[in-house]
């Protein structure tokens, strides 16, 4: 009897594992719809799923060449963020916010690609909110190469309340060196050069961030299915046969 029960338990576990895998729920690739082959324009609407993008701290947004992580062959745009706060002002106030829903999904993971030029803050923060109002800093990041995009991940799979949440929000913010490291200057640090904020003047380049492939992946909540009931039927049959043999 115990042998049959073990076999049934294994079968059920296999069925559950087979049905649990992460999928892309929401994504922003910032590419034009329809594609126009011009990376100087794009869209802030998600290309997969739903959700909204909001600019924080007075930032402006236009478009530039995107990350190589975007599979689009020719129309690969990124969101270009500029007009960050002046040096020594607005720590963790400027950035971008994504409002999404994880209703019907578990174990959300937030990923994005970011390039920071050498006049922008090299340090940033990733925050989340479960109620849409109160934010928690999950992690900080430090860019060391202004010539390329870097990939970042915020894993909320262990955060109570992140599953099945209609009010989940993420923020990507610029941060002071002291805030991000716990040491250093109470101001913005750059990769190489002087920090510069303000308008989008091409003759006096200012600090910019290029953001691309913002993605929320999660695992769908398991639902009853034909395979599930079939598995249960096989398990019951195994129990019966095992019980008869043991008799």
N, C-alpha and C positions, 0 to 999 in steps of 0.2 A: 504493500500500500504506500509506504513512504517513497519507494522508487517511482511509482506513478505520479505521486504528488510533486516530486522534484522535477520530473520531466515536464509536467504541466506548467510549473512555475518558470522553468527555463523558456518554454515556448512563449508564454505570455510576455516575459521580459524581452525576448527577441523581437516580438511584434511591436512592443512599445518603442524599443530602440530604433527599429526600422522606420517608424513613423515620425521620429523626432530629429529634425535637421533644420539648421538655420536657413532662412530665406531673406532676400532683400524686401523690406516692407516699404521703406521710403528712401528716395534718393534724389539728390540735386547734382546734375552734371553741368548745368549752366549753359548748355548748348542751345543754339537757336532752333525753334520749331516752326516750320520745317527747316532742315539744315540749309545754310546759305553759303558755307565755305568761308565765312568771315568771322574771325575770332574776336573782332573788336565790338561785337554785339552778341547778345544771348538772352537768357530769361532766368528769372528767380523763381519760377514755378517748378515744382518737382517733376522730374521725368518719369519717376515711378512713385506710386502711392499718392498721398496727400500731405498736407502740412503747410506751414507758413514760415517765411524768412523775414526777420526784422533786424534793422540796423540800430545799434546802440551807441550812445555817447557822441552823437553828431557826425558819425561816419557817412561817407558817400560811397557809391558803388558804380563802377563801370566794368568793362570786360577786357580781357587780355588772353594770351595763349595759355591753354590749360595744361594739366599734368599728363604725363605719359601713361598714367594708370587708367585714363579714360580710353576706352577702345575705339572711340570715334576717329576715323582715319583723317578727315580733313577739317571738319567743323568742330574743333575741340577748344571750347572757351572755358575760362575760369572767371570767377568773380574777383574783381580787383577792388580792394578796400583801401580808402585813403581819407585824409583829414583827421588823423589821430590827434589826441590831445597834445597840448604844448608840454615841453619837458618839465617834469616835476609836478604835473597836474593830472587828475583823473585816473589814478591807479585803479585798474580793473573796472573801468566804467565804459570803455569803448570796445566794440566788437560786433559780433553777429549772433543772433538767437534763432534757434529752430524749434518750432512748436509742432509736436507730433502726437499721434495716438498709438498705443500698443495694445488696444483692446483686441482680444483674441490671440495674443502672442505672449511668449515667455522669454526670459533671459535676453533682454535687449543689449545690443552692442553698437556703439556709435563710432564711426570712423570717418576720417577726412584726410585730404592732402593739402599741405600749406607751404607756400614759399614766402619768406620775409626778406625784403631787400635790406641793404646794409645801412639804411637810414631809419629803419623802423625798429621797434622793440624786438629784441631777440627772445624775450621771455613772454609766455602767455599762460593763461589758465583755462581749464575746462570745467564748467559748472553744469549741474543738473538741478531740476526742480520737479518734485512729484505733484505739487499742487498748483503749479503755474505762477506762484508768487514768491515762495521762499527758496533761495538757491543755496546749494552746497558745493564747495570747491572739491572736485574729485581728484584733480592732479594739475601739475604745472608742466610746461615743456620749455625747452631751450634749443633754439635753432643755431646751428654752428656753421651752416653753409648757405649763403644767400643765393647761390647759383642754381639751386635745384629745389624741387618739392620734397618735403618729408611727409611720411605717413604717421598718423596718430590714431590711437584707439582709446575709447572710454568704455570699459566693460561694466555694465550695470546688472549683470546676471546674479550678483550676490546682494543687491540692494533691495530690501523689502519695500514693496509698493511700486516698483518699476514695471512689474508685469500687469497686463490688463489695465493700463492706465490711460485715460483719455486726455490727461492734462500734462503729459511729460514734455519738458523743455530742456534744451541744451544751449549753452553759451560758450563761445570762444572769445576770450578777452585778452587785450594786451595788459601786461603787468610789470611793475617795478622789479628790479633785480633783487632788492631786499625781500619783497613779498614772495617771490618765486623760490629764492635760495635760502632765505633765512639769514642771509649775510650780504654785505655789499652795499651799494648806494640806494638811497631812497629816491630813485629816479629810474628812467628808462635806460637800459643798456643796449647797445647795438652790436652787430657782428663785426663791422669794420666801418668806421667813419663817425660822423657827428649825427646825433638824432635830429630829425627834421620833421615837423608836422605842418599842418595848414592846408592850403589849397593845392589844386592839381596843376601846378605850373611846370611845364616841361623844361623851361629854362632854369628853374631852380628845383630840381627833383626832390620830392619829399618821401617820407616813409610810407611804404605800401605793403600790403599783404595780398597775395593771390591765393584764393581758396577754390578747391575743386573736389569733386567726387565725394560729397557729403552723404553718408549712407547710414541708415538705421537697419540693422539686421536683427532678426529674432526667430524664435521657434514657435510654430503654430501650436495652439492649444490642441491636444489630441482630441479627436472626435470619434464617435462610434462609426464603424464602417463595416462593409461586408467582410473585409479581411479580418477585422477584429472578432466578429461573431464566428467566422469560420475557425479562427484560432481557438476560441472558447469551445467550439464544438469538438475540435480535435483533442483539446485538453480533457474534456469530459469523457470522450471515448477512451482516451488513454487511462483515465482513472478507472473506468469500468473494466477494461481489459486487464489492467494490472491487478485489480481487486479479485477478478475471477481466477487469475493465474495463482495468486497467493493463497487462495482458498484451497 
